[in-house]
Amino acid sequence: MAMASAACTSTAILVLLASLAAMATTADARFRAMQWTPAHATFYGDETAAETMGGACGYGDLHTAGYGTDTAALSTTLFLDGYGCGTCYQIRCVGAPDCYRGSPVITVTATNLCPPNWAQDSNNGGWCNPPRTHFDLAKPAFMKMAFWRAGIVPVMYRRVPCMRQGGIRFTFQGNPHWMLVYVMNVAGAGDIGEMWVKGSVGSQGWVRMSHNWGVSYQTGGQLAGQALSFKLTSYTTGQTILVADAAPSTWSIGLTYQAGTNFR
């Protein structure tokens, strides 16, 4: 009996250690705030932020998508060919007369690209020319940290975890033979580096989707009439999550489906 009890105790300890190791691995995969780094910021559009809707990431109406006007267009150095879409930053205006007193911190989501302007010098109009790190903010966001008359201000920024309500959202576009999926409301690092889809019918298994542009991923094949599950990997952390039955078998092009799962 004593030997059996000792064996059971050893087994329990091994299970506990394995569980703790798994917890540590999960914790290590979480995205954490980075260090403050100097950059510059401008703004585009007016107080309505109408000109910030749409954009190079493909979110469409940013109010409907849940991002509102606290958004930024990134220079190419940060945009990373679209893999920077959905990332979140804290920004504060520093060292300029037009910065608000106390240097208040704003938090924005990357939803657009600030393209290079090769006709202008990087220090005189070509603010988003590589290798500069630059934020072109929606005007309402800019006005939370500095007087808009400044035009351009020095800032300190750091990338931070994205805080989202609810699960990841998938908006479907395309046709019965080609599906384009826009991935939104991503928490954690906020970005997606790889994506797979699996239908509920047949034995095809996971099919890797190719990056189309911004936050959209595409695949061919016949997926109509099947419940769809997705597997997503963060571009920054490499963490992979499974979103089972993200859309029912009755899914339709043009609709958005919200899962109960998200990154942490």
C-alpha positions, 0 to 999 in steps of 0.5 A: 500500500505504501509503495502504491501511495508513493507511486500515486504521489509521484504521478500527481507531482509529475502531472502538477509539474507538467501543468505548471510548465504548460501554464508558463508556456502560455504565459510566456506567449502573451504580448507585453508592453515594449520600451518607450522609443522616440518618433514623430506624429502628424494627423490626417483628415478632420475632426470627423475622421471620415477620411480615416475610414477604410484604409490599407488594412481593410477594416472598412467603417472603423466605428462598425469595426470597433476601433472608432477614431483612436487610430493611426496610419503607420510608416512602412517601417512599422506597417510591415506589408500589412502585418502591422495592422491591428497592433496597438501603441501608446503615444505621448507628445514630448518636448514641443510647445504644442504638446498638452501640459502633462504629456497625456498618453493616448492609445491607438490601433494601426488601421492604415498605411502612411505611404512614403513621399519620395518627392519630399525630404524625410525631414521636411514633408516625407515623414513616412519615408523609410527608415523613419518610424512615424504615426499619422494619426486620426485628427481626433486622436492627435487632438488628445495629446497636442494642439492640431496647429502644430502639424507635426510633433515629437513623440515617445511611443511604445507598442502595448497589448491590445485590449478587446471586448469579446472574441475575434471577428471574421468578415467573409467576402468572395464567392463560392469558389474563393473566400476572403476573410478579414480578421478583426478585434484581435487582442494580445499582440493584435496581429496575425501572421498565419491563418488556416481554415478547416471545414466540418465536412470531409477529411481535408484537414487544415488548409493554409490561407495565404495573406492577401493584404492588410488583415485579409486572408484568402483560400480557394476550394468548396467550403460552402455548407460547412461549419468553419474553424480557424487556426491563427498565429500571431505575427509577433509572438508566434502564439497559435490559437484554435477558433473552433466553429467560428462560423455555422454551416449557414455562413454567408458572404458579406456577414461578420461572425464573432468567436468566443476565443481571442489572444491574451 
